[in-house]
């Protein structure tokens, strides 16, 4: 695999955007901002973040306290767009574009965890213009929707948003839809394993003949629904997706250029196809754990082997050195012009946006302070619950992160009735108090008269067990 420096790749990406007629990059600001802490001071979880015009859209919160859908801008702080009510096991996913935000919600919990019995209490999909009020497209509370409970631990509605065009797939029915949120026009796309949208194009990975067979991909026109082209190389089924399930991975650009992964020996082939190139071309072979995060005028953003490793692959097959970003949370995103990611530690949570062509933002050191144990030697109490106390520095606003490794040492105890052995004394050197060792005579067995007469025998004294 050919690699080059990250700075050289960024320069090539910006030049390719202009040569491809894509115009200048979106006016997103390069920099970072801190995610506000919860009212109780805890660091929230983060869903997203996604580039949204010159800002970043994301959601922050937790299942117990609820979620807040927000817009943030480096140097200007954040503001809330709307709030999401709490629910047990609530999960939130965010999609955004330069004009709109789409949010999907899913909440489930086990009613009988021993037998893996789950109940789904909420499935919802809503959208809003940037800065506008949200509108529910689908909202299912407990018992109000057919197919409720078909997904546990992941979103029911998988969304893709570009401009005012929203494509989403219902994981319960397997049916995909595409809608122009500005005009209100919508149409079903039939059963699909995955869906992607870019400009006026929507790509659909149709179900294969069997779960293990390659799913065919069709690229359609959003307005008419007519088929534009079908890539020749098959897609790879059963690949981990951004929404927690498994299926084909694909992304489409505003001019109809499509990238997806295809089966390859020892990994996956990253394939690019276009209306004038339906046969496709393999850019390079990537690991089976790679995930497509976004596509732009000159490259594809991948999350490679590690969860904290991002890589840009250009359409000429070259790739930048992987970008290591520790403590990643949420899902990094790339809209062709701007990269966004979020980091969360026990000290703080920050979101960073990087406009291609700008100098790389500094990766702040968010490592948690290292606490010290108050006591290094502990004794296991009778209830066998061992509390371990740590001394956390005052500089840790969100607390400390500690890993305790306990090494148990059982004290050596003497067996009941066993005496300590004394070292032998050579003959002729015994002192006045030394006595020669004698073997006690073996007592002859005598019948127990009390047991013969029916008298109960005296119970044996309980054996002494040393306290551990």
C-alpha positions as semicolon CSV with decimal commas, in nm:
position;residue;x (nm);y (nm);z (nm)
1;X;0,000;0,000;0,000
2;X;0,139;0,339;-0,094
3;X;0,146;0,600;0,180
4;X;0,248;0,961;0,202
5;X;0,249;1,229;0,466
6;X;-0,077;1,367;0,600
7;X;0,014;1,722;0,493
8;X;0,076;1,609;0,134
9;X;-0,255;1,422;0,128
10;X;-0,445;1,728;0,254
11;X;-0,285;1,946;-0,013
12;X;-0,385;1,695;-0,280
13;X;-0,740;1,675;-0,143
14;X;-0,793;2,049;-0,154
15;X;-0,647;2,071;-0,506
16;X;-0,872;1,786;-0,621
17;X;-1,181;1,961;-0,481
18;X;-1,110;2,266;-0,697
19;X;-1,019;2,063;-1,006
20;X;-1,332;1,852;-0,970
21;X;-1,546;2,162;-0,976
22;X;-1,662;2,115;-0,620
23;X;-1,590;2,478;-0,531
24;X;-1,419;2,584;-0,213
25;X;-1,460;2,376;0,099
26;X;-1,750;2,446;0,331
27;X;-1,687;2,733;0,568
28;X;-1,644;2,512;0,870
29;X;-1,413;2,634;1,142
30;X;-1,108;2,433;1,241
31;X;-1,073;2,399;1,615
32;X;-1,219;2,237;1,924
33;X;-1,483;2,318;2,182
34;X;-1,573;2,160;2,512
35;X;-1,900;1,975;2,560
36;X;-2,090;2,115;2,861
37;X;-2,097;1,887;3,162
38;X;-2,421;1,758;3,308
39;X;-2,583;1,951;3,596
40;X;-2,434;1,702;3,843
41;X;-2,086;1,755;3,697
42;X;-2,058;1,424;3,514
43;X;-1,916;1,399;3,163
44;X;-2,197;1,310;2,915
45;X;-2,193;1,054;2,637
46;X;-2,179;1,187;2,280
47;X;-2,363;1,084;1,962
48;X;-2,226;1,215;1,632
49;X;-2,062;1,459;1,575
50;X;-2,150;1,561;1,217
51;X;-2,048;1,863;1,007
52;X;-2,342;2,102;0,970
53;X;-2,259;2,406;0,754
54;X;-2,010;2,608;0,959
55;X;-2,101;2,428;1,284
56;X;-2,103;2,076;1,427
57;X;-2,421;1,888;1,515
58;X;-2,417;1,634;1,795
59;X;-2,617;1,499;2,089
60;X;-2,493;1,475;2,447
61;X;-2,646;1,311;2,751
62;X;-2,731;0,972;2,893
63;X;-3,022;0,731;2,909
64;X;-3,095;0,822;3,272
65;X;-3,084;1,201;3,232
66;X;-3,201;1,232;2,871
67;X;-3,021;1,372;2,568
68;X;-2,969;1,720;2,428
69;X;-2,940;1,782;2,052
70;X;-2,695;2,068;2,008
71;X;-2,495;2,279;1,764
72;X;-2,139;2,377;1,848
73;X;-1,878;2,604;1,694
74;X;-1,511;2,636;1,792
75;X;-1,461;2,964;1,971
76;X;-1,835;3,029;2,006
77;X;-1,958;2,754;2,239
78;X;-2,270;2,540;2,198
79;X;-2,645;2,583;2,211
80;X;-2,931;2,338;2,253
81;X;-3,175;2,275;1,967
82;X;-3,410;2,040;2,146
83;X;-3,418;1,792;2,434
84;X;-3,492;1,418;2,427
85;X;-3,677;1,268;2,724
86;X;-3,491;1,000;2,923
87;X;-3,573;0,632;2,892
88;X;-3,418;0,313;3,016
89;X;-3,154;0,194;2,769
90;X;-3,200;0,498;2,542
91;X;-2,964;0,524;2,242
92;X;-2,940;0,824;2,007
93;X;-2,788;0,861;1,657
94;X;-2,735;1,187;1,468
95;X;-2,710;1,265;1,096
96;X;-2,654;1,618;0,966
97;X;-2,596;1,820;0,652
98;X;-2,545;2,183;0,563
99;X;-2,921;2,246;0,599
100;X;-3,077;1,987;0,832
101;X;-3,037;1,748;1,126
102;X;-3,195;1,403;1,160
103;X;-3,205;1,216;1,492
104;X;-3,309;0,856;1,557
105;X;-3,396;0,722;1,903
106;X;-3,415;0,367;2,036
107;X;-3,481;0,247;2,391
108;X;-3,503;-0,110;2,516
109;X;-3,428;-0,304;2,832
110;X;-3,451;-0,664;2,953
111;X;-3,759;-0,762;3,150
112;X;-3,610;-1,101;3,235
113;X;-3,236;-1,075;3,186
114;X;-3,182;-1,438;3,283
115;X;-3,375;-1,556;2,978
116;X;-3,273;-1,261;2,755
117;X;-3,627;-1,125;2,735
118;X;-3,632;-0,765;2,608
119;X;-3,897;-0,499;2,558
120;X;-3,859;-0,195;2,331
121;X;-4,016;0,119;2,471
122;X;-3,929;0,376;2,203
123;X;-3,837;0,398;1,834
124;X;-3,841;0,745;1,678
125;X;-3,706;0,941;1,383
126;X;-3,720;1,322;1,371
127;X;-3,569;1,598;1,159
128;X;-3,531;1,975;1,176
129;X;-3,380;2,257;0,973
130;X;-3,065;2,399;1,129
131;X;-3,192;2,617;1,409
132;X;-3,556;2,511;1,355
133;X;-3,805;2,308;1,556
134;X;-3,798;1,927;1,521
135;X;-4,068;1,737;1,335
136;X;-4,140;1,370;1,406
137;X;-4,135;1,151;1,097
138;X;-4,196;0,830;1,294
139;X;-4,254;0,788;1,667
140;X;-4,331;0,454;1,828
141;X;-4,389;0,425;2,198
142;X;-4,447;0,099;2,380
143;X;-4,711;-0,106;2,199
144;X;-4,790;0,154;1,931
145;X;-4,591;0,018;1,634
146;X;-4,598;-0,313;1,448
147;X;-4,269;-0,495;1,469
148;X;-4,180;-0,338;1,801
149;X;-3,898;-0,533;1,961
150;X;-3,731;-0,653;1,642
151;X;-3,408;-0,471;1,729
152;X;-3,234;-0,465;2,065
153;X;-2,924;-0,269;2,150
154;X;-2,916;-0,078;1,820
155;X;-3,116;0,173;1,620
156;X;-3,424;0,067;1,428
157;X;-3,400;0,356;1,180
158;X;-3,067;0,389;0,997
159;X;-3,040;0,735;0,841
160;X;-2,833;0,908;0,573
161;X;-2,872;1,281;0,513
162;X;-2,730;1,507;0,241
163;X;-2,873;1,854;0,196
164;X;-3,251;1,821;0,218
165;X;-3,255;1,457;0,101
166;X;-3,301;1,195;0,372
167;X;-3,262;0,822;0,309
168;X;-3,346;0,581;0,589
169;X;-3,393;0,209;0,638
170;X;-3,631;0,038;0,879
171;X;-3,437;-0,251;1,034
172;X;-3,764;-0,421;1,136
173;X;-3,918;-0,442;0,789
174;X;-3,595;-0,409;0,589
175;X;-3,761;-0,147;0,366
176;X;-3,572;0,170;0,269
177;X;-3,724;0,510;0,189
178;X;-3,595;0,836;0,042
179;X;-3,755;1,175;0,097
180;X;-3,694;1,532;-0,011
181;X;-3,765;1,716;0,312
182;X;-3,788;2,052;0,136
183;X;-4,060;1,950;-0,112
184;X;-4,216;1,669;0,092
185;X;-4,181;1,416;-0,191
186;X;-4,103;1,063;-0,071
187;X;-4,093;0,716;-0,218
188;X;-4,011;0,365;-0,096
189;X;-3,700;0,194;-0,232
190;X;-3,799;-0,162;-0,153
191;X;-3,615;-0,405;0,069
192;X;-3,253;-0,312;0,131
193;X;-2,958;-0,420;0,341
194;X;-2,804;-0,071;0,334
195;X;-2,874;0,273;0,187
196;X;-2,668;0,587;0,116
197;X;-2,749;0,927;-0,033
198;X;-2,546;1,200;-0,200
199;X;-2,694;1,498;-0,386
200;X;-2,972;1,368;-0,610
201;X;-2,845;1,008;-0,602
202;X;-2,940;0,729;-0,366
203;X;-2,756;0,395;-0,352
204;X;-2,933;0,082;-0,232
205;X;-2,775;-0,254;-0,147
206;X;-3,050;-0,503;-0,221
207;X;-3,076;-0,832;-0,027
208;X;-2,883;-1,122;-0,177
209;X;-3,028;-1,461;-0,260
210;X;-2,893;-1,594;0,073
211;X;-2,759;-1,415;0,382
212;X;-2,403;-1,501;0,274
213;X;-2,439;-1,414;-0,095
214;X;-2,312;-1,073;-0,222
215;X;-2,592;-0,814;-0,231
216;X;-2,635;-0,628;-0,561
217;X;-2,608;-0,247;-0,551
218;X;-2,831;-0,011;-0,750
219;X;-2,779;0,366;-0,782
220;X;-3,104;0,554;-0,847
221;X;-3,217;0,909;-0,915
222;X;-3,384;1,063;-0,610
223;X;-3,649;1,257;-0,804
224;X;-3,764;0,992;-1,052
225;X;-3,653;0,673;-0,881
226;X;-3,507;0,556;-1,214
227;X;-3,203;0,332;-1,209
228;X;-2,882;0,515;-1,309
229;X;-2,634;0,227;-1,300
230;X;-2,542;-0,100;-1,128
231;X;-2,182;-0,157;-1,014
232;X;-2,039;-0,482;-1,147
233;X;-1,820;-0,590;-0,856
234;X;-2,027;-0,744;-0,576
235;X;-2,057;-0,592;-0,231
236;X;-1,938;-0,770;0,082
237;X;-2,218;-0,889;0,314
238;X;-2,200;-0,923;0,690
239;X;-1,965;-0,630;0,754
240;X;-2,004;-0,429;1,077
241;X;-2,188;-0,102;1,008
242;X;-2,206;0,234;1,185
243;X;-2,546;0,149;1,338
244;X;-2,433;-0,157;1,531
245;X;-2,562;-0,419;1,289
246;X;-2,397;-0,598;1,000
247;X;-2,445;-0,544;0,628
248;X;-2,287;-0,384;0,321
249;X;-2,090;-0,061;0,355
250;X;-2,134;0,208;0,092
251;X;-2,128;0,585;0,044
252;X;-2,227;0,796;-0,258
253;X;-2,112;1,142;-0,365
254;X;-2,324;1,425;-0,504
255;X;-2,211;1,344;-0,862
256;X;-2,305;0,976;-0,834
257;X;-1,958;0,839;-0,754
258;X;-1,996;0,537;-0,525
259;X;-1,751;0,369;-0,288
260;X;-1,816;0,037;-0,118
261;X;-1,634;-0,271;0,007
262;X;-1,617;-0,594;-0,192
263;X;-1,493;-0,942;-0,089
264;X;-1,118;-0,987;-0,135
265;X;-0,863;-1,248;-0,024
266;X;-0,740;-1,164;0,324
267;X;-0,963;-0,860;0,372
268;X;-1,196;-0,627;0,185
269;X;-1,148;-0,443;-0,143
270;X;-1,230;-0,073;-0,137
271;X;-1,405;-0,016;-0,471
272;X;-1,502;0,305;-0,650
273;X;-1,763;0,313;-0,928
274;X;-1,935;0,592;-1,123
275;X;-2,211;0,639;-1,382
276;X;-1,946;0,623;-1,655
277;X;-1,748;0,347;-1,480
278;X;-1,997;0,085;-1,357
279;X;-1,735;-0,192;-1,366
280;X;-1,562;-0,027;-1,074
281;X;-1,198;0,002;-0,977
282;X;-1,026;-0,132;-0,666
283;X;-0,847;0,142;-0,475
284;X;-0,677;-0,086;-0,224
285;X;-0,733;-0,379;0,008
286;X;-0,834;-0,289;0,362
287;X;-0,883;-0,488;0,681
288;X;-1,214;-0,658;0,750
289;X;-1,265;-0,425;1,046
290;X;-1,245;-0,108;0,831
291;X;-1,550;0,118;0,825
292;X;-1,643;0,378;0,562
293;X;-1,716;0,707;0,741
294;X;-1,762;0,945;0,446
295;X;-1,671;1,038;0,090
296;X;-1,554;1,363;-0,066
297;X;-1,439;1,500;-0,398
298;X;-1,097;1,343;-0,362
299;X;-1,106;1,066;-0,108
300;X;-1,271;0,836;0,138
301;X;-1,242;0,851;0,516
302;X;-1,198;0,512;0,683
303;X;-1,183;0,398;1,039
304;X;-0,924;0,123;1,013
305;X;-0,807;-0,154;1,245
306;X;-0,816;0,040;1,569
307;X;-1,118;0,226;1,705
308;X;-0,903;0,541;1,734
309;X;-0,737;0,524;1,391
310;X;-0,862;0,727;1,093
311;X;-0,723;0,721;0,741
312;X;-0,791;0,917;0,422
313;X;-0,769;0,719;0,097
314;X;-0,748;0,923;-0,225
315;X;-0,911;0,810;-0,550
316;X;-0,568;0,745;-0,704
317;X;-0,513;0,468;-0,448
318;X;-0,271;0,657;-0,225
319;X;-0,338;0,695;0,144
320;X;-0,217;0,917;0,422
321;X;-0,049;0,775;0,727
322;X;-0,317;0,675;0,979
323;X;-0,424;0,951;1,214
324;X;-0,428;0,829;1,574
325;X;-0,688;1,004;1,789
326;X;-0,712;0,859;2,141
327;X;-1,031;0,835;2,346
328;X;-1,268;0,856;2,047
329;X;-1,640;0,843;2,123
330;X;-1,940;0,863;1,897
331;X;-1,878;0,824;1,524
332;X;-1,624;1,041;1,336
333;X;-1,762;1,195;1,017
334;X;-1,641;1,335;0,687
335;X;-1,857;1,535;0,446
336;X;-1,590;1,579;0,180
337;X;-1,456;1,904;0,324
338;X;-1,451;1,870;0,702
339;X;-1,357;1,596;0,947
340;X;-1,525;1,590;1,287
341;X;-1,464;1,373;1,590
342;X;-1,529;1,367;1,963
343;X;-1,313;1,263;2,255
344;X;-1,424;1,181;2,606
345;X;-1,223;1,103;2,919
346;X;-1,293;1,124;3,288
347;X;-1,166;1,483;3,283
348;X;-1,356;1,640;2,991
349;X;-1,523;1,585;2,654
350;X;-1,428;1,784;2,345
351;X;-1,540;1,797;1,981
352;X;-1,297;1,889;1,702
353;X;-1,367;1,997;1,345
354;X;-1,091;2,005;1,084
355;X;-1,145;2,183;0,754
356;X;-0,922;2,038;0,485
357;X;-0,653;2,283;0,387
358;X;-0,620;2,430;0,737
359;X;-0,333;2,340;0,964
360;X;-0,407;2,023;1,163
361;X;-0,564;2,104;1,500
362;X;-0,360;2,027;1,807
363;X;-0,452;1,701;1,977
364;X;-0,498;1,805;2,338
365;X;-0,369;1,581;2,613
366;X;-0,686;1,463;2,782
367;X;-0,530;1,184;2,981
368;X;-0,686;1,135;3,320
369;X;-0,472;1,207;3,627
370;X;-0,328;0,895;3,784
371;X;-0,454;0,842;4,139
372;X;-0,260;0,670;4,414
373;X;-0,398;0,401;4,644
374;X;-0,445;0,515;4,999
375;X;-0,321;0,181;5,132
376;X;-0,118;-0,075;4,945
377;X;-0,170;-0,368;5,185
378;X;-0,528;-0,474;5,248
379;X;-0,693;-0,755;5,442
380;X;-0,989;-0,939;5,299
381;X;-1,284;-0,891;5,538
382;X;-1,530;-1,162;5,637
383;X;-1,792;-1,051;5,382
384;X;-1,523;-1,087;5,112
385;X;-1,595;-0,736;4,980
386;X;-1,275;-0,541;4,946
387;X;-1,309;-0,161;4,913
388;X;-1,007;0,006;4,755
389;X;-0,962;0,377;4,822
390;X;-0,766;0,604;4,589
391;X;-0,635;0,953;4,637
392;X;-0,742;1,161;4,334
393;X;-0,564;1,493;4,266
394;X;-0,768;1,809;4,308
395;X;-0,695;1,904;3,945
396;X;-0,919;1,625;3,812
397;X;-1,252;1,798;3,758
398;X;-1,426;1,490;3,630
399;X;-1,250;1,241;3,856
400;X;-0,972;0,993;3,793
401;X;-0,929;0,678;3,595
402;X;-0,768;0,392;3,786
403;X;-0,707;0,023;3,729
404;X;-0,642;-0,179;4,044
405;X;-0,447;-0,502;4,026
406;X;-0,483;-0,712;4,340
407;X;-0,242;-0,992;4,427
408;X;-0,376;-1,229;4,691
409;X;-0,135;-1,393;4,937
410;X;-0,282;-1,655;5,168
411;X;-0,097;-1,677;5,503
412;X;0,065;-2,012;5,578
413;X;-0,113;-2,167;5,876
414;X;-0,017;-2,471;6,081
415;X;-0,228;-2,781;6,054
416;X;-0,432;-2,874;6,365
417;X;-0,236;-3,089;6,612
418;X;0,093;-3,060;6,425
419;X;0,395;-2,938;6,613
420;X;0,682;-2,744;6,475
421;X;0,982;-2,949;6,380
422;X;1,297;-2,887;6,577
423;X;1,635;-2,923;6,415
424;X;1,814;-3,243;6,522
425;X;2,088;-3,209;6,781
426;X;2,403;-3,415;6,720
427;X;2,480;-3,686;6,973
428;X;2,704;-3,570;7,253
429;X;2,594;-3,207;7,211
430;X;2,254;-3,228;7,376
431;X;2,206;-2,978;7,650
432;X;2,066;-3,034;7,988
433;X;1,716;-2,963;7,871
434;X;1,736;-3,175;7,558
435;X;1,552;-3,502;7,560
436;X;1,603;-3,785;7,312
437;X;1,326;-3,834;7,057
438;X;1,106;-4,130;7,139
439;X;0,840;-4,292;6,930
440;X;0,518;-4,305;7,130
441;X;0,373;-4,653;7,160
442;X;0,073;-4,732;6,943
443;X;-0,236;-4,766;7,154
444;X;-0,431;-5,088;7,118
445;X;-0,786;-5,061;6,992
446;X;-1,044;-5,101;7,269
447;X;-1,418;-5,144;7,220
448;X;-1,639;-4,855;7,324
449;X;-1,855;-4,986;7,607
450;X;-2,092;-4,686;7,593
451;X;-2,167;-4,738;7,226
452;X;-2,230;-5,107;7,288
453;X;-2,482;-5,025;7,561
454;X;-2,662;-4,776;7,340
455;X;-2,523;-4,464;7,503
456;X;-2,452;-4,187;7,258
457;X;-2,091;-4,125;7,194
458;X;-1,948;-3,783;7,265
459;X;-1,925;-3,580;6,942
460;X;-1,578;-3,507;6,818
461;X;-1,445;-3,160;6,868
462;X;-1,472;-2,951;6,552
463;X;-1,151;-2,917;6,359
464;X;-0,990;-2,577;6,387
465;X;-0,974;-2,388;6,061
466;X;-0,739;-2,093;6,031
467;X;-0,899;-1,757;5,950
468;X;-0,804;-1,633;5,602
